[in-house]
Amino acid sequence: CVVLGSAASLALYRYEFRGKKFLQALLFPPIAIPWLITGTAMLIFFFGVGIGRGLHAILLGHVALALPYVIVVVSARLQTFAPELEEAARSLGANQWQVTRRVTLPWIMPGVIAGGLFAFAVSFDQFVVSYFLATPGQTTLPVEIYAAIRKGFTPEINAVSTIIIVVSMALMLLT
């Protein structure tokens, strides 16, 4: 999701093509539409195209919901990029791969990391979508936590919650 979103951001930044504004406009509905509606729509869509429920549906659903966050964050970082840096690298003999690897990627890396953290947080928080798309044998951690809480609080739930809080705090302090 992070690699795909970063590559899409670079493509949207570097190239002009028909439908670019339309693609950019498509990034915002998954961010703005409530997850209950999104989960229901994904469930209907996946059954309509023959995917149904299960691990594939969960994976596609999480990618579809987290990808816009990565693209928006990396695109915001690219807006501060000076194209003259790439031109200078090319004038010194670097090919496009070297320019991307040694100039562009180091510049956008904070955006890529932030986009990855956003994608993780959004994906982890997608209880509704996971609940709709999961089968009984294939669930995500938030769905398992919800199922366990319905039965009553246990030491395991408290331990998992503590670990989640500690990891969240550590990630927050690192960024």
Secondary structure, 3 states (H helix, E strand, C coil): CHHHHHHHHHHHHHCCCCCHHHHHHCCCHHHHCCHHHHHHHHHHHHHHCCCCCCHHHHHHHHHHHHHHHHHHHHHHHHCCCCHHHHHHHHHCCCCHHHHHHHHHHHHHHHHHHHHHHHHHHHHHCCHHHHHHHCECCECCHHHHHHHHHHHCCCHHHHHHHHHHHHHHHHHHHHC
